[in-house]
Amino acid sequence: MMKSLVPWPLTSSETPTVTSRSFGNTPPVQSNETFRWLYSGCGFWLIMSPFLLFSSQTISSGAVVAETGTFMTLGMLALVIAAFSYKKHHALQAWTGIALGALLISLPWMINFAFHPVAHWNAWVVGSVIVLTALAQEATQASASK
């Protein structure tokens, strides 16, 4: 016989219910977790991408020091953005994500690593994913607050 984890039996009138606004069929907490996972994934990718995309000869020659350092720093910033978990930080998380994504998209011209097309595409693709994630998060929050 299986023992119940609840020390008393709950009747249907005592069963707690949670009511919240949702985005489609996804509760707000779960949809925020989706955004946090996307930011985390982008952050981990940015940290690991220099070692996965550039050849060991290119890294050891010092040709991609600026790209490697920038990607790793911005990857850590994406992980910090993913760590924002308080309800009042959701807007901050979205706007910081938009700023980070825009920075990544403009990074090839700012740091001048146009000679490395792999780094160029990496910055564009990951920056676009972060901007789209942040815009979707902001749209979700705007619809939930109405």
C-alpha positions in Angstrom: 0.0 0.0 0.0 1.4 3.4 -1.0 1.5 6.0 1.7 0.3 9.5 0.8 2.7 12.4 1.1 -0.1 14.7 2.3 -0.8 14.2 6.0 -4.5 14.6 5.5 -6.9 13.7 2.7 -7.9 16.6 0.5 -11.5 16.9 -0.7 -12.4 18.6 -3.9 -13.4 21.8 -2.0 -10.0 21.9 -0.4 -7.9 21.3 -3.5 -5.8 24.4 -4.2 -6.2 25.9 -7.6 -3.8 28.2 -9.3 -5.2 30.8 -11.6 -2.9 32.9 -13.8 -2.8 34.5 -17.1 -1.1 32.6 -19.8 0.4 32.9 -23.3 -1.6 30.4 -25.3 -1.8 27.2 -23.2 1.6 27.8 -21.5 1.5 29.3 -18.0 3.7 32.4 -17.6 6.2 30.7 -15.4 6.8 28.0 -17.9 7.1 30.4 -20.8 9.6 32.5 -18.8 11.6 29.2 -18.2 11.6 28.8 -22.0 13.2 32.2 -22.4 15.7 31.5 -19.6 16.7 28.2 -21.4 17.2 30.0 -24.7 19.4 32.7 -23.1 21.4 30.0 -21.3 21.8 28.0 -24.5 23.0 31.1 -26.3 25.4 31.9 -23.5 26.9 28.5 -23.3 27.3 28.4 -27.1 29.0 31.8 -27.1 31.5 30.6 -24.5 32.2 27.3 -26.3 32.0 28.5 -29.9 35.5 29.8 -30.3 36.9 26.4 -29.3 34.4 24.6 -31.5 34.4 26.8 -34.6 38.0 28.0 -34.9 40.9 25.7 -35.7 43.5 25.0 -33.0 46.1 26.6 -35.3 44.1 29.8 -35.6 43.6 30.0 -31.8 47.2 29.2 -31.0 48.5 31.8 -33.4 46.5 34.5 -31.6 44.6 35.5 -34.7 41.2 35.4 -33.0 42.0 36.7 -29.5 39.5 39.6 -29.8 36.8 37.3 -31.1 37.4 34.6 -28.4 37.4 37.1 -25.5 34.4 39.0 -26.8 32.3 35.8 -27.3 33.2 34.4 -23.9 32.4 37.7 -22.2 29.1 38.2 -23.9 28.3 34.5 -23.3 28.8 35.1 -19.6 26.5 38.2 -19.8 23.9 36.0 -21.5 24.1 33.6 -18.6 23.6 36.5 -16.2 20.6 37.6 -18.1 19.2 34.1 -17.9 19.6 34.2 -14.1 17.2 37.1 -13.7 14.3 35.3 -12.0 12.3 37.8 -10.0 9.0 38.9 -11.5 10.1 42.5 -11.5 13.2 41.6 -13.6 11.3 40.2 -16.5 11.2 43.5 -18.3 14.9 44.1 -17.5 15.7 40.6 -18.8 13.9 41.3 -22.1 15.5 44.8 -22.7 18.9 43.6 -21.7 18.5 40.7 -24.1 17.6 43.1 -26.9 20.7 45.2 -26.1 22.9 42.1 -26.0 21.6 40.8 -29.3 22.0 44.1 -31.0 25.5 44.3 -29.7 26.3 40.9 -31.1 24.8 41.7 -34.5 26.9 44.9 -34.7 30.0 43.3 -33.2 31.7 42.3 -36.5 32.0 46.0 -37.5 32.8 47.3 -34.0 35.7 44.9 -33.4 36.6 44.5 -37.1 36.6 40.7 -37.3 35.2 40.8 -40.8 38.2 38.7 -42.0 36.8 35.7 -40.0 33.5 34.8 -41.7 32.9 32.1 -39.1 33.0 34.6 -36.3 30.9 37.0 -38.4 28.1 34.5 -38.9 28.3 33.2 -35.3 27.7 36.8 -34.0 24.9 37.4 -36.5 23.0 34.2 -35.8 23.4 34.1 -32.0 22.6 37.9 -31.9 19.5 37.4 -34.0 18.3 34.5 -31.8 18.8 36.5 -28.6 16.9 39.6 -30.1 14.0 37.4 -31.3 13.9 35.7 -27.9 13.9 39.0 -26.1 11.2 40.4 -28.4 9.0 37.4 -27.9 9.5 37.6 -24.1 8.5 41.3 -24.2 5.4 40.5 -26.3 4.5 37.7 -23.9 4.8 40.0 -20.9 2.8 42.8 -22.6 0.0 40.4 -23.4 0.1 39.0 -19.8 -0.1 42.4 -18.2 -3.3 43.4 -20.1 
